[in-house]
Amino acid sequence: MDQTYDEQFYDVAVKELQSDQFSEKLWSKALAKSGFDESKAKSAYVELRVEQLKGNLVLDKPLSETEEEIGGVEKKTITIEQDVKGHKLGAIMENILSNPMFIGQTLAVATGVGLGKSWVMGAGAAVGLTIAMAIPVISGYVGFTLAALFGLLGYALGNALWGETGGYWTAGIIFLLVWGKNLELVKKNRAINEL
């Protein structure tokens, strides 16, 4: 394995530790290997993660055959970059699909669209929201729009139950709760994308 790729893998592992986006299972293994000394476990985690990244690297052909076909190192770099991008996208989707607040929002929107239009459109809305949340450039806007939508629903509910003041309070509380959770999800996705 080329030293440049080794350095990239070490960089990924260290950034994971710094951004708290690390594998808990791998961290447990690192703790056990280091005698539950956290400072030693960090070093062990980095080594374990680098080995894991090397093991996850899938090339269609041996490097020497790839180099001969393409005429140099360029193909090797493209293949590794594509593999890293695939792992990032997988981690982002796993992060989105393991967030109960976002799943609840998506199901509520899909149900609303499904009842109002058709269930096919509802399913399309759910898939569309999930994909939009995975795109770093627009994920913040998606999270804010969902928070605003649920804030408006909170206003309608609060207004019906407790009057206009109750509507404002309910809208504000729901908006802040949903926006806070969505912002947390957006930040985690951006941290993964920057690795």
ZIDA-V680771 format. One record per backbone hydrogen bond with DSSP energy under -0.5 kcal/mol. NH is the residue of the N-H (numbers start at 1). CO is the residue of the C=O. E is the energy in kcal/mol with one decimal. If there is no record, write none. Layout:
BEGIN
{{NH:CO:E} {NH:CO:E}}
END
This chain:
BEGIN
{{6:2:-1.8} {7:3:-2.5} {8:4:-1.8} {9:5:-2.4} {10:6:-2.4} {11:7:-2.3} {12:8:-2.4} {13:9:-2.4} {14:10:-2.5} {15:11:-2.4} {16:12:-2.2} {17:13:-1.8} {18:14:-2.4} {19:15:-2.2} {20:17:-0.9} {21:16:-2.0} {27:23:-2.2} {28:24:-2.3} {29:25:-1.9} {30:26:-2.4} {31:27:-2.6} {32:28:-2.4} {33:29:-2.4} {34:30:-1.5} {35:32:-1.2} {36:31:-3.2} {37:34:-0.8} {38:36:-0.7} {41:37:-2.4} {42:38:-1.7} {43:39:-1.0} {44:40:-2.3} {45:41:-2.9} {46:42:-2.2} {47:43:-2.1} {48:44:-2.7} {49:45:-3.1} {50:46:-2.4} {51:47:-2.1} {52:48:-2.2} {53:49:-2.8} {54:50:-2.4} {55:51:-2.3} {56:52:-2.1} {57:53:-1.0} {59:57:-0.6} {66:62:-2.1} {67:63:-2.8} {68:64:-2.0} {69:65:-2.2} {70:66:-2.3} {71:67:-2.6} {72:67:-1.3} {75:72:-0.5} {77:73:-1.9} {78:74:-2.2} {79:75:-2.4} {80:76:-2.2} {81:77:-2.7} {82:78:-2.5} {83:79:-2.1} {84:80:-2.5} {85:81:-2.5} {86:82:-2.2} {87:83:-2.0} {88:84:-2.3} {89:85:-2.6} {90:86:-2.1} {91:87:-2.3} {92:88:-2.6} {93:89:-2.7} {94:90:-2.2} {95:91:-2.2} {96:92:-2.4} {97:93:-2.9} {98:94:-1.0} {99:96:-1.5} {100:98:-0.8} {103:99:-2.3} {104:100:-2.4} {105:101:-2.2} {106:102:-2.7} {107:103:-2.6} {108:104:-2.2} {109:105:-2.5} {110:106:-2.8} {111:107:-2.5} {112:108:-2.4} {113:109:-2.8} {114:110:-2.7} {115:111:-2.8} {116:112:-2.0} {117:113:-3.2} {118:113:-0.6} {122:118:-1.9} {123:119:-2.5} {124:120:-2.3} {125:121:-2.3} {126:122:-2.0} {127:123:-2.4} {128:124:-2.8} {129:125:-2.6} {130:126:-2.0} {131:127:-2.6} {132:128:-2.7} {133:129:-2.1} {134:130:-0.9} {134:131:-0.7} {135:131:-0.6} {135:132:-1.0} {136:134:-0.7} {138:135:-0.9} {139:135:-1.8} {140:136:-0.5} {142:138:-2.2} {143:139:-2.5} {144:140:-2.3} {145:141:-2.7} {146:142:-2.4} {147:143:-2.0} {148:144:-2.6} {149:145:-2.5} {150:146:-2.5} {151:147:-2.0} {152:148:-2.3} {153:149:-2.0} {154:150:-2.2} {155:151:-2.2} {156:152:-2.4} {157:153:-2.3} {158:154:-3.1} {159:155:-2.9} {160:156:-1.9} {161:157:-2.0} {162:158:-3.3} {163:159:-1.4} {166:162:-0.6} {167:163:-2.0} {168:164:-2.2} {169:165:-2.4} {170:166:-2.7} {171:167:-2.7} {172:168:-2.6} {173:169:-2.6} {174:170:-2.5} {175:171:-2.8} {176:172:-2.5} {177:173:-2.4} {178:174:-2.8} {179:175:-3.0} {180:176:-2.3} {181:177:-1.9} {182:178:-2.6} {183:179:-2.7} {184:180:-1.9} {185:181:-1.9} {186:182:-2.5} {187:183:-2.6} {188:184:-2.1} {189:185:-2.3} {190:186:-2.4} {191:187:-2.2} {192:188:-2.2} {193:189:-2.3} {194:190:-1.6} {195:191:-0.7} {195:192:-1.0}}
END
